[in-house]
Amino acid sequence: MQLTGLLWGRKLLNKVEYPSAKVLGPEASADEIKDLIKKCGSVFVKPIFKGGVGKKGKSGLIGRASDIGTALAEKERLYFCEHVHGTTSAKADGVTFEGCVGAEHEVYFSISDSTLYRAPTMTITHHGGVDIEELDSDKIVEVPFDPLTGLKSFHISNALTKLGAPKEIISPLVQNLPKLWTLYNNYGMSTLEINPIRMSPNAKGRLVPVACDFKGGFDIDNPAWKRLDLPSHLFASDYSEFEQEINQLRTYQGQSDVFVMNEKGTITAPTFGGGANALVTELLGDRATISSDFGGNPPYEKMFQISQIVFKYWLEQSNVLFIIGGKANNTDIYETFRAMADALKEYVNKYGPTPLYVVVGRGGPNLIRGMGYMRDTLENLKLPYKIFGHDSAMSEVVNYAMAADIWMASEGRDALAKKLA
């Protein structure tokens, strides 16, 4: 779950009284935009993308305007623009108008959970406003700190002194940056990044660190993020109806992460666990309809809902339903298998029988009972199946599912359809 830009980032920063640039949303009137230009001299016009999409500036997708005519022209250019960065493709849905902040110094600042230090880590440089990957290592510093005591003023002061930062920016940053730890720690964030922070003089000539962009990631397993009362659509990364329906279930216990791999795929694989997901997604390739991770010990009700949605969108075109996961430590296999089997029965009752080969591979608590329930359901539905236990190599189970897909495509699907008719 990611949140980018100041439209919502400013609302989060306001919770800890951290200064940020003035911003207007896509609904802003011409008069409001003119007033903002008058106050700030000019505005940046930025497209609003779902989730986090990088390198917008380098792609020419950030406009600047010092008059209302140019601002509206940039709004028209960027409102529904498309952006491709690496393997990520996104389409904008609106723009923001952000007041320009005059400054001599720009600072990069972030807090994230470091796997290297096994602790929250501050990253800071007074050479902000650029991709930090392009900076030499002596121009940026990472400081891990104890989460129990939090980010302290001396962490910031020592880091900036080590970097040789100008003295006039150190004191304002020392006073304000600890507020960002409060935001990070209190609301279930996993990353917080501001680039740039522009050191802008106030009316008395004292420098104030003003956030001119915002990026935040949230840990969906930490319920503290719900206290922000953010609308769920902000965290949708795609407009696919299937992904939208599945991702609405994220607010409940357990995971429900999905991504459409191939809209014309023939193997639908509800997968449990990140390791299983990585292996299955890589081996199935274009045969897979979706990539998924439904682990985290989902309760019956949630797994039943997930299965209903998956089956509704993908079973009709699938040759193989491939239920796969590693050996679970705490996921109740009986509950998840019972929910999936009941959803499969409901699908057949609602849409009629479908030619489908079911391959199952799993391990964990209540495995035998869960497999027994799944077996009885498949036999009642007269569907061919193969069930593998926890002692089977996952790669071999994947190979079996792929072989079943080939057989179904060549002759099995037609033969099974006649048998079920």
DOVEX-815241 format. One record per residue (C-alpha): y, z, x; residue in one letter. Coordinates in pm, 1 decimal, always signed. Layout:
<sites>
SITE         y         z         x  resn
SITE         Y         Z         X     a
...
</sites>
This chain:
<sites>
SITE         y         z         x  resn
SITE      +0.0      +0.0      +0.0     m
SITE    +326.3    -112.1    +153.9     q
SITE    +690.9    -104.7     +52.9     l
SITE    +951.0    -314.5    +232.1     t
SITE   +1324.6    -363.6    +202.4     g
SITE   +1610.8    -142.2     +94.9     l
SITE   +1593.3    -205.7    -279.1     l
SITE   +1337.7     +75.5    -308.8     w
SITE   +1363.9    +201.5     +48.4     g
SITE   +1718.4    +323.1     -19.0     r
SITE   +1591.3    +530.8    -313.1     k
SITE   +1337.4    +696.6     -84.2     l
SITE   +1592.9    +758.2    +190.4     l
SITE   +1828.5    +917.5     -63.7     n
SITE   +1564.6   +1184.1    -129.1     k
SITE   +1625.8   +1323.0    +220.2     v
SITE   +1996.6   +1231.9    +230.5     e
SITE   +1952.1    +976.0    +504.9     y
SITE   +2238.9    +719.8    +524.7     p
SITE   +2152.9    +360.1    +433.6     s
SITE   +2332.2     +31.9    +374.1     a
SITE   +2457.4     -45.4     +24.9     k
SITE   +2223.4    -274.7    -166.1     v
SITE   +2218.7    -462.2    -496.5     l
SITE   +1909.4    -598.3    -671.0     g
SITE   +1841.3    -943.3    -819.7     p
SITE   +2003.4    -843.3   -1149.0     e
SITE   +2345.5    -787.3    -983.7     a
SITE   +2636.9    -964.5   -1150.9     s
SITE   +2881.8   -1192.0    -968.1     a
SITE   +3150.6    -923.4    -996.5     d
SITE   +2922.9    -660.3    -839.5     e
SITE   +2838.6    -895.0    -552.2     i
SITE   +3209.7    -974.0    -499.4     k
SITE   +3291.2    -602.7    -487.2     d
SITE   +3017.0    -545.2    -229.0     l
SITE   +3148.5    -832.4     -14.9     i
SITE   +3499.9    -687.1     -41.2     k
SITE   +3381.2    -342.5     +73.6     k
SITE   +3150.6    -461.6    +353.1     c
SITE   +3306.7    -789.9    +463.7     g
SITE   +2983.1    -983.8    +405.4     s
SITE   +2632.9    -942.8    +265.0     v
SITE   +2282.3   -1030.5    +374.9     f
SITE   +2075.9   -1207.8    +107.7     v
SITE   +1706.4   -1128.5    +148.0     k
SITE   +1405.4   -1240.5     -59.5     p
SITE   +1184.3    -974.3    -219.0     i
SITE    +817.2   -1011.4    -127.9     f
SITE    +522.5    -807.6    -250.2     k
SITE    +385.8    -586.2     +24.7     g
SITE    +486.9    -639.4    +386.8     g
SITE    +552.7    -990.9    +519.5     v
SITE    +698.1   -1024.6    +868.5     g
SITE    +916.3   -1272.8   +1059.3     k
SITE   +1141.8   -1362.0    +766.5     k
SITE   +1451.3   -1387.8    +985.5     g
SITE   +1287.9   -1622.4   +1233.8     k
SITE   +1177.6   -1842.4    +943.8     s
SITE   +1534.3   -1876.2    +816.1     g
SITE   +1467.3   -1667.8    +506.1     l
SITE   +1761.1   -1431.0    +543.2     i
SITE   +2103.9   -1556.9    +437.1     g
SITE   +2449.4   -1420.5    +508.5     r
SITE   +2754.9   -1469.5    +290.4     a
SITE   +3119.2   -1364.5    +307.5     s
SITE   +3218.6   -1519.1     -25.7     d
SITE   +3066.4   -1524.9    -373.2     i
SITE   +2996.1   -1898.5    -371.5     g
SITE   +2784.3   -1878.2     -57.8     t
SITE   +2611.5   -1563.6    -185.1     a
SITE   +2505.4   -1735.4    -509.6     l
SITE   +2392.6   -2046.0    -321.5     a
SITE   +2175.9   -1829.0     -94.8     e
SITE   +2039.2   -1651.1    -401.2     k
SITE   +1932.7   -1986.0    -545.6     e
SITE   +1773.0   -2092.1    -214.1     r
SITE   +1575.3   -1773.0    -160.3     l
SITE   +1494.9   -1641.9    -508.9     y
SITE   +1149.3   -1804.4    -529.4     f
SITE   +1103.3   -1909.1    -167.0     c
SITE    +759.0   -1916.3      -5.6     e
SITE    +677.3   -1768.3    +333.7     h
SITE    +371.9   -1807.5    +555.7     v
SITE    +320.3   -1572.5    +850.3     h
SITE     -12.8   -1597.2   +1027.9     g
SITE    -279.5   -1584.6    +758.7     t
SITE     -44.7   -1423.5    +506.0     t
SITE    +120.6   -1637.1    +239.9     s
SITE    +367.1   -1491.3      -8.3     a
SITE    +611.8   -1603.4    -274.0     k
SITE    +937.6   -1421.5    -336.5     a
SITE   +1033.5   -1278.1    -673.0     d
SITE   +1407.2   -1216.2    -651.9     g
SITE   +1657.6   -1127.2    -380.5     v
SITE   +1861.8    -831.2    -264.0     t
SITE   +2224.4    -827.3    -151.1     f
SITE   +2272.8    -581.5    +134.2     e
SITE   +2614.5    -486.0    +262.0     g
SITE   +2672.2    -561.7    +630.7     c
SITE   +2718.9    -260.2    +856.4     v
SITE   +2940.2    -302.2   +1161.2     g
SITE   +2795.4    -145.0   +1474.5     a
SITE   +2783.3    -165.1   +1852.0     e
SITE   +2438.4      -6.9   +1889.6     h
SITE   +2112.1     -77.6   +1706.1     e
SITE   +1811.8    +157.4   +1712.0     v
SITE   +1444.9    +106.2   +1625.7     y
SITE   +1259.9    +409.5   +1486.5     f
SITE    +915.8    +459.0   +1336.4     s
SITE    +660.5    +728.7   +1258.3     i
SITE    +293.5    +642.8   +1223.6     s
SITE     -50.8    +800.2   +1250.2     d
SITE    -168.7    +711.0   +1600.3     s
SITE    -539.8    +654.6   +1659.3     t
SITE    -469.7    +676.0   +2033.6     l
SITE    -312.8   +1022.4   +2027.0     y
SITE    -486.1   +1145.9   +1709.0     r
SITE    -149.4   +1272.5   +1592.3     a
SITE    +166.5   +1147.8   +1418.1     p
SITE    +371.8    +956.2   +1671.8     t
SITE    +741.6    +870.9   +1690.9     m
SITE    +837.4    +536.2   +1844.6     t
SITE   +1201.0    +487.9   +1937.2     i
SITE   +1430.5    +258.2   +2134.5     t
SITE   +1805.2    +200.7   +2143.8     h
SITE   +1734.8    -173.7   +2180.4     h
SITE   +1667.9    -222.8   +1809.9     g
SITE   +1720.7    -517.5   +1579.2     g
SITE   +1449.3    -723.8   +1754.7     v
SITE   +1069.5    -738.3   +1754.3     d
SITE    +972.5    -437.3   +1960.9     i
SITE    +672.6    -628.8   +2092.9     e
SITE    +922.0    -837.5   +2290.7     e
SITE   +1067.6    -533.9   +2471.2     l
SITE    +963.0    -421.3   +2817.2     d
SITE    +762.5     -97.8   +2821.1     s
SITE   +1042.9     +91.7   +2995.3     d
SITE   +1277.4     +23.9   +2703.0     k
SITE   +1068.3    +193.7   +2437.4     i
SITE    +894.3    +530.0   +2419.0     v
SITE    +616.6    +679.7   +2204.8     e
SITE    +612.1   +1054.8   +2144.6     v
SITE    +312.2   +1221.0   +1972.5     p
SITE    +384.6   +1556.6   +1808.8     f
SITE    +210.2   +1836.3   +1623.7     d
SITE    +204.9   +1771.1   +1245.4     p
SITE    +213.7   +2145.6   +1177.4     l
SITE    +553.7   +2186.2   +1343.5     t
SITE    +676.5   +1833.8   +1269.8     g
SITE    +931.0   +1611.5   +1439.3     l
SITE   +1194.6   +1823.7   +1608.9     k
SITE   +1539.1   +1747.8   +1747.5     s
SITE   +1423.2   +1799.1   +2106.0     f
SITE   +1159.5   +1524.0   +2065.8     h
SITE   +1436.4   +1277.8   +1984.4     i
SITE   +1681.3   +1408.3   +2243.2     s
SITE   +1424.9   +1398.8   +2524.4     n
SITE   +1307.4   +1048.7   +2430.8     a
SITE   +1658.9    +901.4   +2420.5     l
SITE   +1754.5   +1072.7   +2745.6     t
SITE   +1442.9    +930.7   +2911.0     k
SITE   +1543.3    +582.7   +2792.2     l
SITE   +1896.6    +623.8   +2924.2     g
SITE   +2049.2    +574.3   +2580.5     a
SITE   +2431.6    +594.2   +2548.1     p
SITE   +2538.1    +956.7   +2505.3     k
SITE   +2748.4    +886.1   +2197.5     e
SITE   +2443.4    +784.3   +1989.2     i
SITE   +2215.3   +1073.4   +2086.9     i
SITE   +2378.0   +1353.5   +1888.0     s
SITE   +2398.6   +1162.8   +1552.7     p
SITE   +2034.9   +1055.3   +1587.2     l
SITE   +1920.3   +1406.7   +1678.7     v
SITE   +2088.1   +1538.4   +1364.5     q
SITE   +1955.7   +1273.8   +1123.2     n
SITE   +1617.8   +1138.8   +1235.2     l
SITE   +1421.7   +1461.7   +1161.0     p
SITE   +1501.0   +1394.7    +792.7     k
SITE   +1266.0   +1095.1    +812.7     l
SITE    +975.0   +1322.5    +908.1     w
SITE   +1044.9   +1517.6    +588.1     t
SITE   +1019.1   +1192.3    +389.1     l
SITE    +705.8   +1085.4    +575.7     y
SITE    +529.3   +1419.0    +547.9     n
SITE    +622.6   +1512.7    +191.6     n
SITE    +532.6   +1188.7     +15.1     y
SITE    +197.0   +1077.4    +152.7     g
SITE    +322.8    +812.1    +392.7     m
SITE    +108.6    +661.4    +670.4     s
SITE    +387.2    +458.2    +835.3     t
SITE    +765.1    +465.1    +820.7     l
SITE    +974.8    +212.6   +1009.1     e
SITE   +1347.7    +141.3   +1015.8     i
SITE   +1468.6    -154.7   +1218.9     n
SITE   +1753.6    -163.1   +1272.4     p
SITE   +1934.9    +166.9   +1241.8     i
SITE   +2294.4     +63.0   +1304.5     r
SITE   +2523.8    +322.4   +1461.7     m
SITE   +2832.3    +271.9   +1246.9     s
SITE   +3158.9    +469.1   +1291.2     p
SITE   +3272.1    +668.5    +987.6     n
SITE   +3634.2    +730.7    +882.4     a
SITE   +3674.0    +992.6   +1157.4     k
SITE   +3533.2    +760.4   +1422.4     g
SITE   +3206.3    +949.9   +1457.2     r
SITE   +2891.7    +737.2   +1474.2     l
SITE   +2654.2    +757.6   +1177.6     v
SITE   +2297.3    +614.7   +1191.6     p
SITE   +2272.1    +378.1    +892.3     v
SITE   +1933.8    +235.8    +787.7     a
SITE   +1964.2    -142.1    +745.5     c
SITE   +1600.8    -213.9    +663.7     d
SITE   +1295.9     -15.8    +558.0     f
SITE    +919.6     -42.7    +577.1     k
SITE    +681.8    +221.4    +446.6     g
SITE    +304.7    +244.4    +414.7     g
SITE    +132.4    +495.7    +187.7     f
SITE    -207.2    +665.4    +202.1     d
SITE    -351.8    +604.8    -144.1     i
SITE    -593.6    +895.3     -97.4     d
SITE    -299.6   +1134.9     -61.6     n
SITE    -163.8   +1203.4    -413.3     p
SITE    +175.6   +1310.2    -274.4     a
SITE    +304.1    +949.1    -299.2     w
SITE    +283.5    +970.5    -678.0     k
SITE    +573.4   +1217.8    -674.1     r
SITE    +803.3    +925.9    -590.6     l
SITE    +744.3    +778.7    -939.7     d
SITE    +729.6    +426.8    -801.1     l
SITE    +609.1    +153.7   -1040.0     p
SITE    +255.3     +37.1    -958.6     s
SITE    +350.8    -331.9    -945.2     h
SITE    +538.8    -266.7    -617.9     l
SITE    +208.0    -234.4    -435.9     f
SITE     +46.4    -550.5    -568.0     a
SITE      +0.7    -797.6    -283.4     s
SITE     -89.9   -1092.0    -502.4     d
SITE     -37.4   -1225.6    -853.5     y
SITE    -408.8   -1297.9    -908.1     s
SITE    -503.7   -1153.9   -1248.4     e
SITE    -830.9   -1025.2   -1104.4     f
SITE    -661.5    -839.3    -816.8     e
SITE    -396.2    -701.7   -1050.7     q
SITE    -658.3    -558.5   -1286.2     e
SITE    -868.1    -405.5   -1008.7     i
SITE    -573.6    -261.3    -819.0     n
SITE    -446.3     -81.1   -1128.6     q
SITE    -747.9    +147.0   -1080.9     l
SITE    -626.6    +256.7    -737.5     r
SITE    -460.0    +563.4    -882.7     t
SITE    -799.8    +713.3    -967.8     y
SITE   -1053.9    +882.8    -742.9     q
SITE   -1227.0    +649.5    -498.7     g
SITE   -1117.0    +316.1    -360.2     q
SITE   -1082.1     -19.2    -533.4     s
SITE    -958.7    -260.6    -269.3     d
SITE   -1026.8    -630.1    -334.6     v
SITE    -921.0    -966.5    -202.9     f
SITE   -1018.3   -1306.9    -340.2     v
SITE   -1202.4   -1497.6     -66.6     m
SITE   -1296.2   -1821.4    -241.8     n
SITE   -1222.4   -1900.1    -603.5     e
SITE   -1523.5   -2137.0    -600.6     k
SITE   -1763.0   -1901.0    -421.2     g
SITE   -2118.2   -1846.1    -544.5     t
SITE   -2203.2   -1496.2    -418.0     i
SITE   -2023.0   -1200.0    -574.0     t
SITE   -2067.1    -897.6    -350.9     a
SITE   -1942.5    -555.8    -469.8     p
SITE   -1945.2    -376.3    -133.8     t
SITE   -1937.6      -6.9     -49.1     f
SITE   -1780.6    +105.7    +279.1     g
SITE   -1545.9     -51.9    +531.3     g
SITE   -1820.1    -132.8    +783.9     g
SITE   -2032.9    -305.3    +521.2     a
SITE   -1729.3    -492.4    +394.3     n
SITE   -1643.9    -627.0    +740.9     a
SITE   -2001.5    -744.3    +810.4     l
SITE   -2064.7    -892.7    +466.6     v
SITE   -1730.5   -1072.6    +452.6     t
SITE   -1785.6   -1227.9    +796.2     e
SITE   -2143.6   -1341.5    +732.7     l
SITE   -2099.8   -1473.6    +379.5     l
SITE   -1788.0   -1674.6    +465.9     g
SITE   -1692.3   -1924.9    +195.3     d
SITE   -1993.6   -1833.5     -16.8     r
SITE   -1824.8   -1504.5    -113.6     a
SITE   -1600.0   -1493.3    -418.7     t
SITE   -1437.7   -1162.5    -318.9     i
SITE   -1405.2    -916.0     -34.5     s
SITE   -1422.8    -557.9    -159.9     s
SITE   -1460.4    -192.4     -71.0     d
SITE   -1558.2     +24.7    -367.4     f
SITE   -1660.1    +329.0    -163.1     g
SITE   -1519.8    +681.0    -181.4     g
SITE   -1769.2    +820.0    -435.8     n
SITE   -1614.5    +666.8    -749.1     p
SITE   -1707.9    +844.3   -1075.0     p
SITE   -1912.5    +664.7   -1341.3     y
SITE   -1611.1    +577.1   -1554.7     e
SITE   -1422.5    +409.8   -1272.2     k
SITE   -1724.3    +220.1   -1137.9     m
SITE   -1800.8     +97.3   -1489.4     f
SITE   -1444.4     -32.0   -1528.8     q
SITE   -1448.8    -198.3   -1187.0     i
SITE   -1780.5    -367.7   -1264.6     s
SITE   -1654.1    -489.9   -1602.4     q
SITE   -1358.8    -660.7   -1434.6     i
SITE   -1563.9    -808.8   -1148.1     v
SITE   -1831.5    -944.4   -1381.0     f
SITE   -1579.5   -1086.5   -1627.4     k
SITE   -1411.5   -1296.1   -1358.0     y
SITE   -1699.0   -1397.2   -1131.7     w
SITE   -2050.1   -1375.2   -1280.1     l
SITE   -2042.5   -1703.8   -1470.2     e
SITE   -1999.2   -1906.3   -1150.9     q
SITE   -2214.6   -1688.1    -924.9     s
SITE   -2569.4   -1762.0    -817.9     n
SITE   -2613.7   -1417.9    -661.8     v
SITE   -2487.3   -1071.0    -747.9     l
SITE   -2507.1    -890.8    -413.8     f
SITE   -2466.7    -511.5    -433.3     i
SITE   -2451.3    -388.2     -76.2     i
SITE   -2347.2     -83.3    +125.8     g
SITE   -2451.6    +137.8    +413.3     g
SITE   -2624.5    +474.7    +386.4     k
SITE   -2372.2    +691.6    +204.2     a
SITE   -2307.6   +1054.5    +289.8     n
SITE   -2155.3   +1171.2     -36.7     n
SITE   -2151.3    +876.1    -279.9     t
SITE   -2385.5    +938.3    -573.0     d
SITE   -2593.8    +618.9    -578.9     i
SITE   -2735.4    +694.7    -922.5     y
SITE   -2387.9    +721.6   -1076.8     e
SITE   -2260.1    +399.1    -918.0     t
SITE   -2578.8    +200.6    -993.4     f
SITE   -2593.8    +331.5   -1349.6     r
SITE   -2232.9    +224.5   -1406.2     a
SITE   -2293.5    -122.9   -1262.1     m
SITE   -2616.1    -171.4   -1455.3     a
SITE   -2450.1     -64.5   -1781.6     d
SITE   -2161.9    -303.4   -1716.7     a
SITE   -2411.8    -583.6   -1653.1     l
SITE   -2585.5    -508.8   -1984.1     k
SITE   -2249.6    -511.8   -2160.5     e
SITE   -2162.0    -845.9   -1999.0     y
SITE   -2487.0   -1007.2   -2121.1     v
SITE   -2439.7    -864.4   -2470.3     n
SITE   -2085.1    -999.5   -2484.2     k
SITE   -2115.2   -1337.0   -2309.4     y
SITE   -2486.8   -1410.1   -2334.1     g
SITE   -2751.6   -1435.7   -2060.9     p
SITE   -2646.1   -1588.8   -1729.0     t
SITE   -2872.5   -1730.4   -1455.8     p
SITE   -2829.4   -1481.2   -1173.3     l
SITE   -3029.4   -1352.2    -877.0     y
SITE   -2955.2    -987.2    -797.0     v
SITE   -2989.6    -853.8    -442.5     v
SITE   -2937.9    -482.4    -377.2     v
SITE   -2917.5    -293.9     -46.5     g
SITE   -2808.2     +70.6     -30.2     r
SITE   -2885.4    +420.4     +93.0     g
SITE   -2761.5    +766.3      +6.8     g
SITE   -2793.7   +1058.3    -239.0     p
SITE   -3001.1    +994.2    -554.4     n
SITE   -3106.4    +655.2    -417.4     l
SITE   -3452.3    +633.7    -580.1     i
SITE   -3322.0    +738.2    -919.0     r
SITE   -3036.3    +487.7    -896.6     g
SITE   -3262.9    +203.0    -787.7     m
SITE   -3503.8    +285.0   -1069.0     g
SITE   -3224.3    +258.4   -1325.0     y
SITE   -3107.8     -72.9   -1176.5     m
SITE   -3464.4    -210.6   -1167.4     r
SITE   -3531.4    -122.7   -1531.6     d
SITE   -3205.2    -286.6   -1637.5     t
SITE   -3274.3    -610.3   -1445.4     l
SITE   -3627.5    -635.3   -1581.0     e
SITE   -3502.3    -585.6   -1936.7     n
SITE   -3247.5    -863.2   -1878.4     l
SITE   -3524.4   -1083.4   -1726.3     k
SITE   -3321.2   -1141.5   -1409.0     l
SITE   -3492.4   -1194.4   -1070.9     p
SITE   -3406.7    -930.0    -812.7     y
SITE   -3481.7    -791.1    -467.5     k
SITE   -3401.7    -431.1    -372.2     i
SITE   -3375.4    -308.7     -11.4     f
SITE   -3370.8     +55.8     +98.4     g
SITE   -3166.6    +233.4    +365.0     h
SITE   -3420.5    +143.4    +636.3     d
SITE   -3345.5    -229.5    +608.9     s
SITE   -3106.6    -395.3    +855.8     a
SITE   -2792.9    -495.1    +669.2     m
SITE   -2769.3    -831.1    +845.0     s
SITE   -3119.8    -918.1    +723.6     e
SITE   -3027.2    -819.9    +368.2     v
SITE   -2721.5   -1047.8    +390.0     v
SITE   -2942.6   -1332.0    +515.9     n
SITE   -3175.3   -1279.3    +217.9     y
SITE   -2881.1   -1300.2     -23.9     a
SITE   -2766.1   -1625.3    +139.1     m
SITE   -3117.4   -1771.9    +114.3     a
SITE   -3128.8   -1672.3    -253.3     a
SITE   -2796.1   -1850.4    -305.1     d
SITE   -2933.9   -2169.4    -147.7     i
SITE   -3247.7   -2154.8    -364.8     w
SITE   -3047.5   -2088.8    -679.5     m
SITE   -2816.2   -2383.8    -606.1     a
SITE   -3105.4   -2624.1    -541.8     s
SITE   -3344.5   -2538.2    -824.1     e
SITE   -3347.5   -2171.4    -919.5     g
SITE   -3036.5   -2169.9   -1136.7     r
SITE   -3157.6   -2451.2   -1361.9     d
SITE   -3506.9   -2304.0   -1388.3     a
SITE   -3372.2   -1959.3   -1471.2     l
SITE   -3127.1   -2098.2   -1727.7     a
SITE   -3416.3   -2263.8   -1914.2     k
SITE   -3616.0   -1940.8   -1902.6     k
SITE   -3324.7   -1736.8   -2042.1     l
SITE   -3234.4   -1990.1   -2313.6     a
</sites>
